Amino acid sequence: MATSSPGPLGRYARSTKNIVGMSAAVVGPVLALVGVIAPPVGLALIPALYAAGALAAPGDKKVELASGLDAGDVRKSLETIERRVHGKVPSEIEERVQRISTTIVDTLPRADELGNGSNALYVLVKTATDYLPSSLQAYLDLPRSYADHKVLSDGKTARALLCEQLDVLDAQMDEVADAVHRSDADKLVANGRFLAEKFGHGALEVPKPSQPPAAGENGSTEKR
């Protein structure tokens, strides 16, 4: 089941800027605790130290998915879709939407592996921002009873047709995710080949220490 991604406050709480700012902020109280500065001064320094740390820390890198879009835009679109369908569509439709959303969200952090301008990246973004919401909107615009029972095409209802369309999108998102995973797997294989060429078979084995010669053998001296 897909889970909603954190809002702006949640994302900032886990950001590099907040972590560095919090780390810097504790310096004041620590200095006060060890007696370097007076406690009131240490407490007064907390906001300034936090601000200095947050400003100095690099911002989290955004993954540019398409012109004018980034990972945050895609997540926001998926969150809106899930809110619109939750409890308002049959369970088989909501489950398909959640599965598609989960695959997209899990793929986003590695979307750069697909390459800028790639067809897979385009499909990933368009599914979240166009194909999925458009398919659902056509169904939601129909009265529930009509959508679920009126036969429209090939003996299928709007409900059945939507499930088929969602299955197509689900399969496509699985292919996009596989493309990312294959990239990671190829890197792992290439790294294994590099290590094999670099060190060779058994090159990392540590030789056993030689035993010291027994007394009287191989150059040992004896008193006569």
BELKA-V883919 format. One record per backbone hydrogen bond with DSSP energy under -0.5 kcal/mol. NH is the residue of the N-H (numbers start at 1). CO is the residue of the C=O. Records with the same first field share a line. If there is no record, write none. Layout:
NH: CO / CO
//
This chain:
11: 7
12: 8
13: 9
14: 10
15: 12
19: 15
20: 16
21: 17
22: 18
23: 19
24: 20
25: 21
26: 22
27: 24
28: 25
29: 25
30: 26
31: 27
32: 28
33: 29
34: 30
35: 32
36: 31
37: 31
42: 38
43: 39
44: 40
45: 41
46: 43
48: 44
49: 45
50: 46
51: 47
52: 48
53: 49
54: 50
55: 51
56: 52
57: 53
64: 62
65: 63 / 69
66: 69
69: 66
71: 63
73: 70
74: 70
75: 71
76: 72
77: 73
78: 74
79: 75
80: 76
81: 77
82: 78
83: 79
84: 80
85: 81
86: 82
88: 85
89: 85
93: 90
94: 90
95: 91
96: 92
97: 93
98: 94
99: 95
100: 96
101: 97
102: 98
103: 99
104: 100
105: 101
106: 102
107: 103
108: 104
109: 105
110: 107
111: 108
113: 110
114: 111
115: 112
118: 115
122: 118
123: 119
124: 120
125: 121
126: 122
127: 123
128: 124
129: 125
130: 126
131: 126
132: 127
134: 130
135: 131
136: 132
137: 133
138: 134
139: 135
140: 136
141: 137
142: 139
147: 143
148: 144
149: 145
150: 146
152: 156
153: 156
156: 153
158: 150
159: 147
161: 157
162: 158
163: 159
164: 160
165: 161
166: 162
167: 163
168: 164
169: 165
170: 166
171: 167
172: 168
173: 169
174: 170
175: 171
176: 172
177: 173
178: 174
179: 175
180: 176
181: 177
182: 178
183: 179
184: 180
185: 181
186: 182
187: 183
188: 184
189: 185
190: 186
191: 187
192: 188
193: 189
194: 190
195: 191
196: 192
197: 193
198: 194
199: 195
200: 195 / 196
203: 200
205: 202
207: 205
217: 214
220: 217
//
